[in-house]
């Protein structure tokens, strides 16, 4: 297939793109409620099938039966989908879906120890002057850090569940009682990010009130898990904790793999143009049934999400199709399409081994089927 270099940054019009999808920005609460509650209900059912009963009955432990393995991974996928609604909760937290936000935190955010306040920093990931810089906790220059860092990043899934428990069971009362501890804990231990050196800005008073309530609920949940079973049920919750830890490891690992595929990670910390940020992000429109498992709730259209952060997840599929049909043939948006997750991950691994930053090597953005033209920004179309 013939390929071409695409036009420069001025070729992309955000206004024109928005006009194409102007009727895809209104959230449908019925879809949110149905999707979340059905996923959550099925997740609880599968969770109970793994443990052999409700939370009031003793855990049956590991039986080794194939059905238990099936229900375990089904639980992980369903609760993973529920957890990723945090993305929608954060982007629609100012006025829209208030009851949904409360219920999500009650059923998912608090029990999973990921209340919505830990993800408020995600908004900085979408600020044009912050993306890919030190102000963006969700970006690492993986292409320049080598493949060992990718493996290191994936290994965090083994410790993140324990760190979440420590944050709310231990650090929360410390933040409440020790002068000066609150600011340190907020800056360094209150964000769901991928950069461990990220320093979170101090919150407003309104946000701080939300944080107090949510972390108090998480503290009470952790304390209840530690006290209720031995005191009121006459048993230690060890099997439950092992089950919950294994499930959390799988969910965090799956989310980490999804994250690796969501960008091309070519930036080195400097501010990027909007189009460079767009092309550094990836859409996965192919194989929707499979991609919806590892990138649910709109996450498979990550580049589209960076183009329009407020677009509800249930509109993204149709919006992407419309943009691909109506944008110019040489639009940079077409370069966001990833063939598959394995292809994108293999390219990231290869570039990290070579220390290959495409822009510095003069490689080019390409789209099929046009005559050759120059472009100064460079990322491979994969």
WOCOR-V519109 format. One record per backbone hydrogen bond with DSSP energy under -1.0 kcal/mol. NH is the residue of the N-H (numbers start at 0). CO is the residue of the C=O. If there is no record, write none. Layout:
nh = {NH & NH}
co = {CO & CO}
This chain:
nh = {3 & 10 & 11 & 16 & 17 & 18 & 19 & 20 & 23 & 31 & 32 & 33 & 34 & 35 & 36 & 37 & 38 & 39 & 40 & 41 & 42 & 43 & 44 & 45 & 46 & 47 & 48 & 49 & 50 & 51 & 52 & 56 & 59 & 68 & 69 & 70 & 71 & 72 & 73 & 74 & 75 & 76 & 77 & 78 & 79 & 80 & 81 & 82 & 83 & 84 & 85 & 86 & 88 & 89 & 90 & 91 & 92 & 94 & 100 & 101 & 102 & 103 & 104 & 105 & 106 & 107 & 108 & 109 & 111 & 112 & 113 & 117 & 118 & 119 & 121 & 122 & 123 & 125 & 126 & 129 & 130 & 132 & 135 & 141 & 142 & 143 & 148 & 150 & 151 & 152 & 153 & 154 & 155 & 156 & 157 & 158 & 159 & 162 & 163 & 164 & 165 & 166 & 167 & 168 & 169 & 170 & 173 & 174 & 175 & 176 & 177 & 180 & 183 & 184 & 185 & 186 & 187 & 188 & 191 & 192 & 193 & 194 & 197 & 199 & 207 & 208 & 209 & 210 & 211 & 212 & 213 & 214 & 215 & 216 & 217 & 218 & 219 & 220 & 221 & 222 & 223 & 224 & 225 & 226 & 227 & 230 & 231 & 232 & 234 & 240 & 241 & 242 & 243 & 244 & 245 & 246 & 247 & 248 & 249 & 250 & 251 & 252 & 253 & 254 & 255 & 256 & 257 & 258 & 259 & 260 & 261 & 263 & 276 & 277 & 278 & 279 & 280 & 281 & 282 & 283 & 290 & 291 & 292 & 293 & 294 & 298 & 299 & 300 & 304 & 305 & 306 & 307 & 310 & 314 & 315 & 318 & 319 & 320 & 321 & 322 & 323 & 324 & 325 & 326 & 330 & 333 & 334 & 335 & 337 & 338 & 343 & 344 & 345 & 346 & 347 & 348 & 349 & 350 & 351 & 352 & 353 & 355 & 359 & 362 & 366 & 368}
co = {366 & 7 & 8 & 12 & 13 & 14 & 15 & 16 & 20 & 27 & 28 & 29 & 30 & 31 & 32 & 33 & 34 & 35 & 36 & 37 & 38 & 39 & 40 & 41 & 42 & 43 & 44 & 45 & 46 & 47 & 47 & 53 & 50 & 64 & 65 & 66 & 67 & 68 & 69 & 70 & 71 & 72 & 73 & 74 & 75 & 76 & 77 & 78 & 79 & 81 & 82 & 83 & 84 & 85 & 86 & 87 & 89 & 92 & 96 & 97 & 98 & 99 & 100 & 101 & 102 & 103 & 103 & 104 & 107 & 109 & 108 & 114 & 115 & 116 & 118 & 119 & 120 & 122 & 123 & 126 & 126 & 129 & 132 & 139 & 264 & 140 & 145 & 146 & 147 & 148 & 149 & 150 & 152 & 153 & 154 & 155 & 155 & 158 & 159 & 160 & 161 & 162 & 163 & 164 & 165 & 165 & 169 & 170 & 171 & 172 & 173 & 177 & 179 & 180 & 181 & 182 & 183 & 184 & 117 & 190 & 136 & 136 & 194 & 186 & 203 & 204 & 205 & 206 & 207 & 208 & 209 & 210 & 211 & 212 & 213 & 214 & 215 & 216 & 217 & 218 & 219 & 220 & 221 & 222 & 223 & 226 & 227 & 228 & 228 & 236 & 237 & 238 & 239 & 240 & 241 & 242 & 243 & 244 & 245 & 246 & 247 & 248 & 249 & 250 & 251 & 252 & 253 & 254 & 255 & 256 & 258 & 279 & 272 & 273 & 274 & 275 & 277 & 261 & 335 & 299 & 286 & 287 & 289 & 289 & 290 & 295 & 294 & 297 & 300 & 301 & 302 & 303 & 307 & 311 & 312 & 314 & 315 & 316 & 317 & 318 & 319 & 320 & 321 & 322 & 327 & 330 & 331 & 332 & 282 & 381 & 339 & 340 & 341 & 342 & 343 & 344 & 345 & 346 & 347 & 348 & 349 & 350 & 356 & 357 & 3 & 1}
